[in-house]
Amino acid sequence: MEDTTTNVEQQQNLLSSAVQTERSKSKTRWSQTVYRTITEHYWPILLLLIVIMISIGVVAYFPRLESNETEDGIVLKQGTSFNRNQQSAHGQNPMQQMSFGRPKPPEALGRITIYIRKPSPDDDDDRKPPLRVYIPAARYYARRFPLKGPFLNFMLSTPIFANRATQETIIYSPSRVYILPALTDGRGKLYSIARLIATGYASFTAEEMHSSKSIDVNTYFQSSAVTGARVPKIDTQRGGFSSGLRVNVDSFGIYGDEDMNDDSDEYYEEDNDKNNKHHHTYDKPRHRNSKDDSSETTITSTKKTTSVSTATKKSVPHYDHAGVNFTLILEYIFPYPQSKKPVIGINGTSPGPLIDVFENDTVIIRVINRLDVPTAIHWHGVRQIGTPDMDGAVGLSQCAIPPGHEMIYKFQATPAGSTWYHGHLLEQLTDGLFGPLIIRRRPESYSDLYQSEQILTIADWYNIPAHTGLVPYHYSPTNPFGLPPPPDAIVVNGSFTQSLVIPANGSEVIRFRVICATAFSMFTISIDGLRLYIIEVDTTTTIPYAVDSFTVNVAQRVSFYVNLTELDPTYNSSGTPSVYIRIQANEAVYAQDVPHFIPPYENRCYPYPTFFTSLYLAVLSLDSTNSAPTYAASSATPILSNVSPPLDTNILDARPLIRNADGIPDSTHYCYIEVTFGADSDGYGVAFVNNVTYSSDANYMHMRDDPPAGFTSDLYEPLVFQMVRKAGQLAIPSPLLQAGNDLPVIQSDQNGHYLIPYQAVVDILINNTAGGEHPFHLHGHNFWIVSSSDYPEAEKLYAGDYIQRDTVSVPAGGWAKIRFVADNPGAWFFHCHIEWHMADGLAVAIIVAPEQLLTNGYNIPQSGQKQCEALQRFNTTYDPVLPSN
């Protein structure tokens, strides 16, 4: 048996060896045949290979003209290869006037995945899954693609930019820069992807992008062959793209046709109808208050090109007014390592980021509330003509934004000037919810006089939170006189005293914009050895007015410039590299002896001064070395010649640069406001306006029950909504002629609501019987300051040429007289801007022209109603959680 097995194995081995030998001979014969064929037919075979390679190149790199629609639903322009003719590229390049450094080809080409969040037409809380879209991208080394030109930074403090001219999106990473093409509608207009990201309709991930401060786009970039019809034209001469992705616009229904400017964010929407293979746009109203184009309000009917007249009126330039987007994320931050106090940050900072726009721009701001309490933002000084529900005044123009929700504010940027935005609920301004808002003129007045500008945003610092820590002390029987808590320190641009340095950076003339964003304090401003030339008060441009110092009250703004060549010889001879900017708090406004006052509500372990230091010192570095002055801050400052401080806080001697062509209208109506303080029936200190304490449940200022008819302080129905729903049933008397007054007198409902007819010219006399100076701010309007008890002669001295502001400082124990035109229908606060007095009820609601509001076609916006419903749901389950460090 074993011999048989061995024989079989030997036979198998011999057979296998024979097969292998035969295969080896066959391979040898095949190799010899191939070699002879190649040797004998070398050139024909080489030619055939070249033809095959060219064919592959044509298929891979040239556009497929038979199709221009991708599987993602994006309709693309006909593309070209990356190596197209450079002369042709130059001829079609909208960036040819731009400077992007040395023109070089991209380091890499590829795509970036973007997720589009498609809004649901039925329920904002039930959004559809995001649509994944591939966007072509060109990657460059950052050092070879410097950021130059007219760029827009939609998401402040992030590396996402848009080119204003081409609408390309530019995204910076640590060492690379990525260029994404613009979106192009059927009419050839360009729109930026940056705006889509900024407004929250797109992100780099399937989940919403919560923070984009440290975006590394390398994570999302995929180097691949992005060729053919899906690729827009590449500019090989200038860099980036010279055409865009073709998309269907109006998908999100955000803009009307007049808003379709050079930077609108209309994008595409995938068709949900399975029977329709094409794509469509949402059939949404073009404006939140309109059902068709004929009922659009003022803000959406603004002409794209308007004329702006200068003071000299030598020419009338034309400008395109843009739509600009910003995203503001509100969340608690702890900016000072030594402090455990949570500060309300805006995009991670306090003060919040600068919002910088041009006059008449359409501003769209997405506010995301990541706090544990409701919130809202007021755009101080903005007229809000035609947008009475965008003012940010909780209880009057809107319901508060609940935690975890967001609101889109949309308004026209007018009037031009230096202003700011801030919280208007729960004393959140005191805890850091504020930031600068600059609306620039075109052209900017006096821009030829200065080489640089600086913003000084002044605020009070309190060691403990306002609403949960300070209000219980302020509003309690132990404080029957309602004395406001004094601040613990002063901060400017988020810095404490002697830590803020402003370098001149070679400028001889510097413009300063001072914004008094305090909760309580007022200040006197000066710079050692320099004259201050005031050129703007609030939003009114003035003829340069030289002073050595000036005073600014809460919410007021003053712009001035300094000429460093005019520095007093005392400092020139000493060789000091810098001088002090002095911001001196007026200690008279505090009821306490602040240098020695120990707050009963504070723990002495807080890191910042318990004893208030009223003098804040900043440093103006003349040689830009940021060195401290060589002289002591306590040294006497020289007296400047031919200048003195203004006679009053309101700076009535400042003359407007441009006078009204028709002068200032004569008053047609009269309103009397008397300010007093006292205790209510429970012994709590409150404020009174004409013996009425303003009550608003929406503002958590519940002072009394609602009346049986007319306006109510409904937490879930702001007054402007009630003006629509209760038209003709507001229960406020019309103006009446009264003895001793030649003009009809504005009446109230005895609950703080004052009815004013449309286009009435109203003189308001504010009589302040209290001991402190009160800054009164009127929402939705500017007014002329006719005179005050500090400057009664101004009424006759400047008749027909009064200065115009939006905040008036009413002297302690004195009065102020203002005049305004009621040309903006809506519900508008008129209140003291001291946070503690606002909480005391020192406010009234000016109800302007309810009938005209309806005539203008105003309807209650659905988004506003849904926000009120969301707030109601939140309030039924509210369980506050204190933020932790």
BAPA-598377 format. One record per residue (C-alpha): x, y, z negated. Coordinates in steps of 0.25 Angstrom, whole numbers, plus 5000, padded with zeros to 4 digits. Each point is the difference from the previous one (the first is absolute). Example, Ala and Ser with C-alpha at 12.3 -4.5 7.8 and 13.67 -1.06 7.14 Angstrom:
BEGIN
504949824969500650145002
% end
This chain:
BEGIN
500050005000501150104996500749975014498850035007499850134993501550045003499949975015498750095001500850114993501249995009499150005013499350134995501350074997500549965014498750055007500150134992501450025004499749985015498850104999500950104994501149985010499050015012499450134994501450064999500349975014498750065004500350134992501350015007499449985014499050114996501150104995500849985013498850025009499650134992501450055001500149985015498750075002500450124992501350005007499449995014498950104997500550104990499550135006498649965003499849944986500650134994499050085008498949924995500350024986500150155002498650005006499549924988500650104990499450125007498749945000500049974985500450154998498950055008499049924993500650034986500350155002499050065010498650044996498849905003499150105007498949905001499750014985500050124991499349944988500749924988499449894992499950104988499050095007501050115003499950065014501450045005500550095010500849945012501349984994501450005007501349934997501050054990501050025011499150095008500650125008500550114991499650115009498649955000500049994985500450154999499050045009498949944991500650034987499250094990501250004991500950065009500050134992500449934988501349974994500349864994501550005001500849925010499149935010500349854998499249875003499349934988500849914991498949905001498649995006498949924994498750024993499350034987498849944995498950104995498749964993498850095003498950014990498750015008498950084992498749934999498850095004499149944990500849994987501350074997500249904988499949885010501150035010500449905011501349925000501150085006500349995015501549965002500650085012501449995006500650145002501350015009501250064992501450055004501049994989501250104999501150024991499650124991501350075002499850005015498550054998500050124991498650064996499950135008498850075005498550034996499749884992498849984991500249924987498649944998500349924987500850094992501349954993500049885010500949985013498850005009500050115010499350045013500550095011499050115002500450015014499949865005499349934988501049894999500149944986501450014994500349914988501350004993500749894993501350004992500849985013499150005011498950085007498849945007499250075011498649965002499250055013498850094999498649965002499450055013498550015003499349995013500250155003501549994997500050074986501149954990499749964986501049954990500149874993500550074988498750064997499349875001500949954989499950134992498549995000500049864995499449945012501349925003501249944992501149915003499449894991498649935000499850064987499950154998501450074999500050064986501350075000500950045012501150074993501149905003499549945013501049915006499449975014501149905003499149914992498950025011500850015012500149885009501050015011499449945013499850015015498950105000499850025015499050015011498750084999500049994985501250104999499850155002501150075007501450014993500750135001501549955002500550155001499450064988499749884991498649954996498849995009499550095011498649945001499049944990499149884997498750025007498949984990498550034998499750124992498950044990500149874994499950054985499150115003500850104992500150125009499150075009500450035015500550144996500949934990500749925011501350084999501449965002500149924988498649944997499849864995499049935009500349865002499449875006499049914995499849855004498749975006499249914991499049965011500449875005499250025013500850135003501549975003500350145001500350104988499250114995500050114990499250014987498750075003500250094988499650144997501250095004499950084987499549954987498950114999499549985015499349905008500450065014501050115005498950114999500050004984501450004997500550104989500950115001501349924997499849905012499650115010501350084998500650035014501349935003500750135004499750134993500750135000500750054987500350155000501250064993500150134992500650075012499049955010501050005011499749865004499049904998500649865000499349875002500149884991499549865000499449964987500349864995499449904992501049964989499849884990500649974987499849894990500150034985500049884990499750044986500649914989500750014986501450035000501150024989500950105006500850034987500749884994499950064986498550025001498949894998499050105006499349955013500050115010499150005012500949985012499750035015500849915009500949974988500350144996499450124992499950115005499449925012500650015014499950135008498950005010500550105011499050035011499750115010498850094999498749945007500649865000499049894997500649944988499649854996500549964987499849864994499950004985500249864994499749994985500849904993499750064986499149934990499150125000499250085010500750115007499950115011500950105007499650155002500750075012500250144993499750125008499549925013498750065005499449875003499150075011499049905005500549894990499450034987500249854995501550015002500350104989500449894990499150064989499449894993498550024997499950115010500649955013500249854998499949884990501449964994500849905007499949874991501249924997500549915011499250085010500450115010499550125007500350075013500050154999499950075013500050165002500650115008501250074994499650144998500350104995501550005002501050024988500649944988499049914992499949874993499249884997499749944987499149914992498650054996499549904990500449954986501150114998500949925010500750125005500650014986500549865002500750025013499049995011500450125008500950045012500350115010499250035013500650095010499150055011500950075010499750115009500350005015500950085000500450004986500050154994501450054997500749875005501050085007500550064986500449884993500849885003499549904990498849984990499849934987498749964992500050024985498849924995499950034985499249914990499849984985500549884994499349934988500649884993498749934999498949975011498950115001498749935000500349894990500950084991499850155001498550015003499649934987500850104992499550125009498649974999499749964986499450064988501450024994500350105011498750094999500650115008500449915012501450044999500849935012501249924997501350075004500949925009501349944995500950045012500050065014500349925012500350065014500049905012500049894990501350054993500250054986500750134996501450025005499949875008499550065013501150065010499650065013501250025010500150125009500649915011500550125007498750075001500150154997498550024999499149894994498549994999499449954987498649954999499650004985498849914996499550014986499449864998499950014985498949954991500150124991501250095001500350135008501450055004500950115003500949975012501450075002501449975006501250064994500550125008499149995011498850075006498849925003499250035012498649954999499449965014498849924996499049994988499249875000499749995015500150155004501250055007500550134995500950115004501349984993499950054986501350014992499949974985501049954990499049904994498549965001499049924992499249885005498949944993499449865001499749955014500650135006501150005011501050115004501049995011501250095000501450015007501450044994501250065007501249944994500850125006499350094991500549934987500350104989501550034999500049964986500049855005500850035012501250054992499949894990500149895011498949914994499749895010498550014997498950084993498849964991498649995005499150044988498649944998499650074987498749944994499050114994500049964986498850094997499049905007500349904989499250014988501149934992501450054996500649915010501550014997499649954986498749925003500049854996498949935007499249924990499649905011501549975004501049904995501450074998500749885007499750065014501250035008499750145005499950124991499050004990500250154998499650065013501150085007499350115008501150045009500349905012501350025007500349955014501350025007500250075014501349955005500650115009501249925005499249875000501049934990498849994990500950054990499450074988500150154998501250054993499250104991499149964989498549995002499850104988500850115006499350125004499650015015500350135007498950095003499750015015499850135007498850055007499149884996499149964988499049894997498650015005499050074992499149884998500049855002499250005012501050095007498950095006501150105005500549905010499450045014499449905010500849995012498849995009498850084997498649965003499650065014498650044994500550044986499449934988498549995000499250074990499449914989498549965002499849924987500650014986500349894990500450014985500949904993500250014985501149914994499849964985500549894991499449944988499549884993498849915005498949954991500949884996501250094996500849985012500850115007499450035014500050115010498850085005499750075013498850094998499749924987500049865008501049894999500249935013499649864999500349895010500049854997500749985013501250084994499849934986499650144995498749954994499550124992498549985000498949925007499550035014498950105003498749935005500150075014501050055009501549975000500549884990501449974996499849865006501249925000499749935013499450125008500950125002499350145001500250015015499349875002498850054991500050135009499649915012499149904992499350114992499950105010499050114995499949944986501350054994499250094990501050115000499450145001500350095012500850134998499250114993500150154999500250044985500050134993501350075000500549935012499850055015500449865005499249874999500549924989500449855001499249914991500349864994499149894995500650014986500849885002501250065007499550005015500050135007499250015014500750105010499350035014500849975013500950115004499850084987501150094996500149984985500750094990500349914987500450074987500749914991500050054986501049934991499650014985501149904996501450034996500749925010500250035015499249915009500349965014498749985008500049935013498949995010499949885009499650015015500350155001501050114999499750134993500550144999500450054987499450144999500650044986500249954986500150064986501550005002499950085013498650075001500650105009500249905011498550005004500150145006501550005003499949885009498650015005499849935013501349934998499949914988501049884998499349875002500349874992499349884995500450014985499850124992500650024986499050074991500750084989499949964986498850084994499850075013499349985014500349985014499150035012500049915013499350005013499749895010499249965012499149884998500249945014500349864996498749924996500249904989500249984985501350064995500650014986500450144995500849974987501250034991501249925005500549974986499849854998499550014986499050115003499549935012499749884990499350104991499050035011500650135004499449995014498850035009499549945013499850095012498949955009500250065013498950005011499349874998499150035012501250035009500749874996498849935006499950095012501549975003499649855001500749954987499649864996500449924988501149915005499949854999501449994995499750104988498849924996500749875000501150064992499050044989499449865000501449954998500250094989498749964993500549855001501350044994499450074989499149884996501249924998501150104995501049954990501250095000501449944999501150094996501250005010501349944994501450045004
% end
